[in-house]
Amino acid sequence: EDQVTQSPEALRLQEGESSSLNCSYTVSGLRGLFWYRQDPGKGPEFLFTLYSAGEEKEKERLKATLTKKESFLHITAPKPEDSATYLCAVQGVDYKLSFGAGTTVTVRA
Amino acid sequence: KAGVTQTPRYLIKTRGQQVTLSCSPISGHRSVSWYQQTPGQGLQFLFEYFSETQRNKGNFPGRFSGRQFSNSRSEMNVSTLELGDSALYLCASSSAQGAQNTGELFFGEGSRLTVL
């Protein structure tokens, strides 16, 4: 069974204080690794897809990287509006998505 | 372009009752997936429909069922509700055509079900 573990569970940052979130996974034939952002009371919002080790994607202050066993979401110089829960998911050979429990990021001004 | 719309947003039921949730995908999207989100288990995949056919299913009991209509709108039903069914039920649509889902999903805001 595909498994996704995210760490830390929660992260409190000062505005401008860069940090990284970790997503480690085991999957039977990775078709893709996905990052989503979820705000309270909302559904997840798609951020990135990574397909193979070494791949990187960037969007504003966010950068996602992928190795054979884990992915990192780097938040550079975060702002309060970056506060959210960040979810990682993997898609295996059966095309099902398995989500991690998420990392809740709080950025203080 | 309108997003994924789910109704109702909130509902309260008692044990043993049944519930039907509705989802309207983004216009042009033919794939609709359903997820259950709880604090303890996180997001868990229920099932996926494409062109009125269920093409993938998660590990949930048969009390959970769904269907998709010719206009791509989807419903899910939970029968004989249990306390543990209290959760946020999320619908997501995808622009995937004949191929299976790419994992790039557009989620609705969810239907929050409370079972008393």
Interface residues (C-beta under 8 A of the other chain):
Chain A: R31 G32 F34 G41 K42 G43 P44 E45 F46 T49 L87 A89 Q91 D94 Y95 K96 L97 S98 F99 G100 A101 G102
Chain B: V4 S33 G42 L43 Q44 F45 N56 G58 L90 A92 Q100 N101 T102 G103 E104 L105 F106 F107 G108 E109 G110
